């Protein structure tokens, strides 16, 4: 079987690539995941979130604009990380959710749990979430 474009791996189900770029912020990190955040591709995001939370009292902003898909594994990762951040005196916020991510947050009710900002600029400024 041949893998399609944008996939990695071999076998019956190819894994869609997920990349996560990290940028420093004055008080934490900005994470920019691109691709599909699901059971098969969550490791890069899990590692980036763990690394970002190693800084005490950090603010972690996750720019969701590049996520084309997020399943329950991805949502659970984000939810668990938000709780871990709060327990450590840090915070994790979401910014610019793609239409798919916005819909998932709405359907699951998780949008009421996260601080969600319309833009990365709003999230990094720390104003009220919308």
Protein Blocks (a to p, Z undefined) as FASTA:
>chain_A
ZZdehiacedjbdcddddddddddfklccdddedjddfklmmmmmmmmmmmmmpghiacd
ddfklpcbdcfklmmmmmmmmmmmmmnopacddehiafklmmmmmmnommmmpccdfbfk
lmmnopacZZ
